[in-house]
Amino acid sequence: MRLDEIAGLAGAALILGAYAGVQLNRLDPHRPPALLLNLFGAVLVLVSLCFEFNLAAALLEGAWVLIALWGLFDWVRRRGRPGS
């Protein structure tokens, strides 16, 4: 198995793990652990797509990265508010 395939599979496992954790109420989807799993998972899948490009998958994972980053920035912003 090639390194890019391993990266893609690891990324998919991180994303699916985050999703399962949220569905099983083990992870809060608005807190860093779930957001970081999604972010790193999507980045690893994007890395794997550099070797065998697929436009649909690249768009999906790019959106996943942006959504996870937005969630992290929102979490940081909310932490700065009194009473949060």
C-alpha positions as CSV (number, residue, x, y, z in Angstrom):
1,M,0.0,0.0,0.0
2,R,1.3,3.4,-1.0
3,L,1.8,6.3,1.5
4,D,-0.9,8.4,-0.2
5,E,-3.4,5.6,0.2
6,I,-2.5,5.3,3.9
7,A,-3.0,9.0,4.3
8,G,-6.4,8.8,2.6
9,L,-7.6,5.9,4.7
10,A,-6.3,7.5,7.9
11,G,-8.2,10.7,7.0
12,A,-11.4,8.8,6.3
13,A,-11.0,7.0,9.6
14,L,-10.6,10.3,11.5
15,I,-13.7,11.8,9.8
16,L,-15.8,8.7,10.4
17,G,-14.5,8.5,14.0
18,A,-15.6,12.1,14.6
19,Y,-19.0,11.5,13.1
20,A,-19.5,8.3,15.2
21,G,-18.3,10.1,18.3
22,V,-20.9,12.9,17.8
23,Q,-23.7,10.4,17.0
24,L,-22.8,8.3,20.1
25,N,-22.7,11.5,22.3
26,R,-19.0,11.0,23.0
27,L,-17.9,14.2,21.2
28,D,-19.4,17.6,21.1
29,P,-19.5,18.7,17.5
30,H,-18.9,22.3,18.5
31,R,-15.7,21.6,20.5
32,P,-12.1,21.2,19.3
33,P,-11.7,17.4,19.6
34,A,-14.4,16.7,17.0
35,L,-13.5,19.8,14.9
36,L,-9.8,18.8,14.8
37,L,-10.6,15.2,13.9
38,N,-12.6,16.5,11.0
39,L,-10.0,19.0,10.0
40,F,-7.0,16.6,10.1
41,G,-9.1,13.9,8.4
42,A,-10.0,16.2,5.5
43,V,-6.5,17.4,5.1
44,L,-5.2,13.8,4.9
45,V,-7.8,12.9,2.3
46,L,-6.8,16.1,0.3
47,V,-3.1,15.0,0.5
48,S,-4.1,11.6,-0.9
49,L,-6.0,13.4,-3.7
50,C,-2.8,15.1,-4.8
51,F,-1.6,11.7,-6.1
52,E,-4.9,10.6,-7.7
53,F,-7.1,13.6,-8.2
54,N,-10.9,13.5,-8.0
55,L,-12.7,16.8,-8.3
56,A,-15.8,15.8,-6.4
57,A,-13.8,14.5,-3.5
58,A,-11.5,17.5,-3.5
59,L,-14.4,19.9,-3.4
60,L,-16.0,17.9,-0.6
61,E,-12.9,17.7,1.5
62,G,-12.0,21.4,0.8
63,A,-15.5,22.3,2.2
64,W,-14.9,20.0,5.2
65,V,-11.7,21.8,6.0
66,L,-13.4,25.2,5.7
67,I,-16.3,24.2,7.9
68,A,-14.0,22.7,10.6
69,L,-11.9,25.9,10.6
70,W,-15.0,28.0,10.9
71,G,-16.1,25.9,13.8
72,L,-12.7,26.3,15.5
73,F,-12.6,30.0,15.0
74,D,-16.2,30.3,16.3
75,W,-15.2,28.2,19.4
76,V,-12.3,30.5,20.1
77,R,-14.5,33.6,19.6
78,R,-17.2,32.2,22.0
79,R,-14.6,31.5,24.6
80,G,-13.7,35.1,24.7
81,R,-17.2,36.2,25.7
82,P,-18.1,36.6,29.3
83,G,-20.4,33.9,30.6
84,S,-19.4,31.4,27.8
